């Protein structure tokens, strides 16, 4: 099996993925209104045991 991650235009979302995206709770993360981002940040804090956490993905 090959998974092509070059672009979101190469791999199209399934009907289930589209439904999940349409029903997702969303908000502006700049203003702290996105519940998904807030949950991810809280989980990173919990996992790291630090008062705050920062995720910096890199391609190197």
N, C-alpha and C positions, 0 to 999 in steps of 0.2 A: 504494500500500500504506500502511496506517495501523497504527502500533504504539502500543498504549494502555498507558502505563506508570503509570497512576494507582494501581493496586493489584495485588498478586499474586493477588487473587481474580477479577480481570477477565480476565487471560491465564493459562490453565491450562497446566501443564507437559506436554510430550509424554511418551510412553512412554520414549523415549531419555533425556530429562532426568530422569525418575523413577529410571531404572536408574542413571544417573550419580550421583544424590544418594544412593541406597541403597548404592552401592559406594564412596563417597568415604571417604578416611581422615579421621577427625575426632578432635578432642580439645578440651580446655578452653583457650581462648586466654588466659584470665586467668593460668593457671599456666604458659603457654608450651608447652602440650602439643598444639596444633593444627598439624599439619604444613603445611596449606595456608596458614594465616596466617603461619607462620614463613617459608615460601617466598616469599610476597608481600612480607614485610618485607625479606628478604634481597635480592630483586630491586630493591626501591625503593632500598636502600642501594647496590647495584651501579650502578643507573642514575644516581643523584644524585652518586656519588663522595664522599659524606659518610659519617662513621662511624655515623650513625643517620638515619632518615628518618621523617617523620610525614605522613600523607595526611589532609587536612581538606577533604572535599567540602562545597560550599555551594550553596544554591539562589539566591544573590544574585549 
